[in-house]
């Protein structure tokens, strides 16, 4: 009985370490792919653990990790992005840059709207 408890503790620590290593590998691959698709330069070719916590999901209790990565827009300057993962599943990636505007094709321009139902709103000049 005295030997089982330390073995279980060591097994739990080994499992946590392996799970963290696997999550870090996934986060590095996701950050690299994200930088490639947005034409950003992925710096240092690695991520670092910024925050870790526990989150309740529909699959049960999961470890939530936030990894930080550095990137550059044009080879000068250094910016920071974040990869947020629950277990080994991606939750979000954020680079802090403004998103490209989406163009809605079904919006009618203001000039073609009926004049009787539209109240023009003009901002005061400053």
C-alpha positions as CSV (number, residue, x, y, z in Angstrom):
1,X,0.0,0.0,0.0
2,X,2.9,2.4,0.8
3,X,4.4,1.9,-2.7
4,X,1.1,2.4,-4.7
5,X,0.6,6.1,-3.7
6,X,4.0,7.4,-4.9
7,X,3.6,5.4,-8.1
8,X,0.2,6.9,-8.8
9,X,1.5,10.4,-8.1
10,X,4.5,9.8,-10.5
11,X,2.1,8.4,-13.1
12,X,-0.2,11.5,-12.8
13,X,2.8,13.9,-13.1
14,X,4.1,12.0,-16.2
15,X,0.7,12.2,-17.8
16,X,0.4,16.0,-17.1
17,X,3.9,16.5,-18.5
18,X,3.2,14.5,-21.7
19,X,-0.2,16.2,-22.2
20,X,1.5,19.6,-21.8
21,X,4.2,18.7,-24.4
22,X,1.5,17.5,-26.9
23,X,-0.6,20.7,-26.4
24,X,2.5,22.8,-26.9
25,X,3.4,21.0,-30.2
26,X,-0.1,21.5,-31.5
27,X,-0.1,25.2,-30.5
28,X,3.3,25.7,-32.3
29,X,1.9,24.0,-35.5
30,X,-1.3,26.1,-35.3
31,X,0.6,29.4,-34.8
32,X,2.9,28.6,-37.7
33,X,0.0,27.7,-40.0
34,X,-1.9,30.8,-38.9
35,X,1.1,33.1,-39.6
36,X,1.5,31.4,-43.0
37,X,-2.1,32.0,-44.0
38,X,-2.0,35.7,-42.9
39,X,1.4,36.4,-44.5
40,X,3.1,37.0,-41.1
41,X,6.6,36.0,-40.1
42,X,6.5,33.5,-37.3
43,X,9.4,34.5,-35.0
44,X,11.5,32.1,-32.8
45,X,9.5,29.1,-34.3
46,X,8.0,28.4,-30.9
47,X,5.2,29.3,-28.4
48,X,5.4,29.8,-24.7
49,X,2.8,29.0,-22.0
50,X,1.3,32.2,-20.7
51,X,-1.6,30.9,-18.6
52,X,-3.1,27.6,-17.5
53,X,-6.4,26.8,-15.8
54,X,-9.2,24.3,-15.6
55,X,-12.4,24.5,-17.6
56,X,-15.6,22.5,-17.5
57,X,-16.8,21.4,-21.0
58,X,-19.4,19.0,-22.3
59,X,-16.7,16.2,-22.3
60,X,-15.9,16.9,-18.7
61,X,-13.1,18.7,-16.9
62,X,-10.3,19.9,-19.3
63,X,-7.1,21.9,-19.0
64,X,-7.3,25.3,-20.7
65,X,-3.9,26.7,-21.8
66,X,-3.0,30.1,-23.4
67,X,0.2,30.1,-25.4
68,X,2.0,33.2,-26.5
69,X,3.8,33.5,-29.8
70,X,5.7,36.4,-31.5
71,X,5.4,37.4,-35.1
72,X,6.4,40.3,-37.4
73,X,4.4,42.0,-40.1
74,X,7.2,42.9,-42.5
75,X,10.3,41.7,-40.9
76,X,10.6,44.7,-38.6
77,X,9.1,45.0,-35.1
78,X,7.8,42.3,-32.9
79,X,4.2,41.7,-32.0
80,X,2.5,39.1,-29.7
81,X,-0.3,36.8,-30.5
82,X,-2.1,34.2,-28.4
83,X,-3.3,30.6,-29.0
84,X,-6.1,29.5,-26.6
85,X,-6.5,25.7,-26.3
86,X,-8.8,23.4,-24.3
87,X,-6.9,20.2,-23.9
88,X,-5.5,19.7,-27.4
89,X,-8.4,21.4,-29.2
90,X,-8.1,24.9,-30.5
91,X,-10.5,27.5,-29.0
92,X,-9.2,30.7,-30.6
93,X,-6.1,32.4,-32.1
94,X,-5.7,36.1,-31.8
95,X,-2.9,38.3,-33.2
96,X,-4.3,41.6,-32.1
97,X,-4.4,42.9,-35.7
98,X,-7.6,44.4,-37.1
99,X,-9.7,41.8,-39.0
100,X,-10.2,42.3,-42.8
101,X,-13.7,43.7,-43.3
102,X,-16.2,41.4,-44.8
103,X,-18.1,42.6,-47.8
104,X,-21.9,42.0,-47.7
105,X,-23.2,41.5,-51.2
106,X,-26.9,41.8,-50.4
107,X,-26.9,45.3,-48.9
108,X,-28.6,47.8,-51.0
109,X,-26.8,51.1,-51.3
110,X,-28.4,54.1,-49.5
111,X,-29.2,55.9,-52.8
112,X,-31.6,53.2,-53.9
113,X,-33.6,53.0,-50.7
114,X,-37.1,54.5,-50.8
115,X,-36.9,58.1,-49.7
116,X,-40.2,58.1,-47.8
117,X,-39.1,55.5,-45.2
118,X,-35.6,56.6,-44.6
119,X,-34.7,59.4,-42.2
120,X,-31.3,60.8,-43.1
121,X,-28.9,61.2,-40.2
122,X,-26.0,63.6,-40.6
123,X,-23.3,64.0,-37.9
124,X,-22.4,67.5,-37.0
125,X,-19.2,68.8,-38.6
126,X,-16.3,69.2,-36.1
